[in-house]
Amino acid sequence: FEALPQGVPSAGMKSLQQLHLSSNRLTALPSTIVQCPSLQQIVANGNIIDSLPDALCVGSDGADKPPMPNLKQLTLCHNRIRKLPDGFSARFGDIDAATGICKSGDCTVDLQYNPITEADDQEHDATTDTPKQ
């Protein structure tokens, strides 16, 4: 499927800890994903996701604290992500040019094999694991 059904995930899924969505044809992660405060792991490898919701980096209610405080792993390898949302580096750290991985605090984000060209103020191509010049 290309999109999750309307309302999935939702605020009613407060105890959801893992979300595995690999090898579908998802084009996006829904912004409602941040309504699952217990989420510890999101794996969505091998889709056609081309961007991430801004709500991943900034609380949707405008709060200073980031959403999903329990998130430990966000794995989005082999997608089509070109641009990261504003605040991505502040929330998750800078992408390591050699690995396509970033880590901030307890959370590790794996963006290997994505054609990222805009990552906040840095440019990086996680497809080839080399920094852009």
Secondary structure, 3 states (H helix, E strand, C coil): CCCCCCCCCCCCCCCCCEEECCCCCCCCCCHHHHHCCCCCEEECCCCCCCECCHHHCCCCCCCCCCCCCCCCEEECCCCCCCECCCCHHHHHCCCCCCCCEEEECCEEEECCCCCCCEECCECEECCCCEECC
